[in-house]
């Protein structure tokens, strides 16, 4: 017959074994998920989830941009913001300038909304002012094209514009337009 001390020690040892077994089971489950379930999750895409698009350039899916896998957070946030307004918002002169959320957007209001989403702009700018926004030249991820009469942006290889796109307002296109007559600007740090 065992003493009380022996019974307690035996019980503690069994508890440690059960705990170690539970931890091992949890680790095996996590490893299984990482190996087998993660690729299935990644294939489901989304509008701009990191890891959902091809590396380097965004793609279009039902009129919305899908961010590339290697896009920085500011770029992903700019794409997500633009996706909020590309469907269901018409074009109107001055739209998006009185307040961020508007029933309609003009060209510079559209570009401003995306830049604001990426934390690159505090208040909307008209197209003429976008000619002087940021730094000169093309960015690695985002380039704003602006002149005194129009503005559009190319974000991760897709054009965000209010003309030459599907629909009557802001939209994405994978077809580029001539940049002749536009100043090219980008956010600091090469964005």
C-alpha positions, 0 to 999 in steps of 0.5 A, a space after each residue: 500500500 502507498 503512503 499519502 506522500 507517494 500518492 500525491 507525488 504520483 498524482 503530480 507526476 501524472 499531471 505533468 505528463 498530461 500537461 506535457 501531452 497537451 502542449 505537444 498536442 497543441 504544437 502539433 495542431 499549430 504545425 498542421 495548420 501552418 503547413 496545410 491550412 495556411 495555403 488554403 487561406 492565402 488562396 482566398 484573397 481579399 480586397 487588400 490583405 497582405 499576402 493576397 496579391 502577386 508580388 510587386 503589383 496590385 491586381 483587379 478583382 471585381 473592380 477593386 484593387 488587391 494589394 501585392 504581397 510585398 506592399 508596405 502598410 501605407 500602400 495597403 492602407 491607401 489601396 483599402 481607402 480607395 477601394 471604399 470609394 471606387 464603387 457606388 460613388 459618382 463624379 462631382 466637381 469639388 467632391 471629397 474636399 468639404 469632408 472625407 466621406 462624400 456622396 461623390 468625388 472629383 479627381 483630386 478628391 479621389 487621390 486625396 482620399 487614397 493618400 489620406 488612407 495611407 497616412 500621407 495627407 492630412 487634408 484634401 488638395 485640389 489638383 493644382 496643389 497636388 503638383 507640389 505635394 510630396 517629392 518630385 518624381 515617380 515613387 516606388 509604390 505610389 505616383 501622383 500625376 497632377 496638373 492644374 486641371 486633373 490628377 490621378 495616381 498609380 498605386 502598386 501598378 494600378 491607375 486610380 482615376 475618375 476618367 478613362 475607368 469603368 463607371 461614372 466616378 472613381 475607379 481602378 484601371 490596369 491601363 495606363 494613360 499618357 502622363 504628358 503634361 503632368 507633374 509626377 510626385 511621390 511621398 517621402 521615403 520613396 513611396 
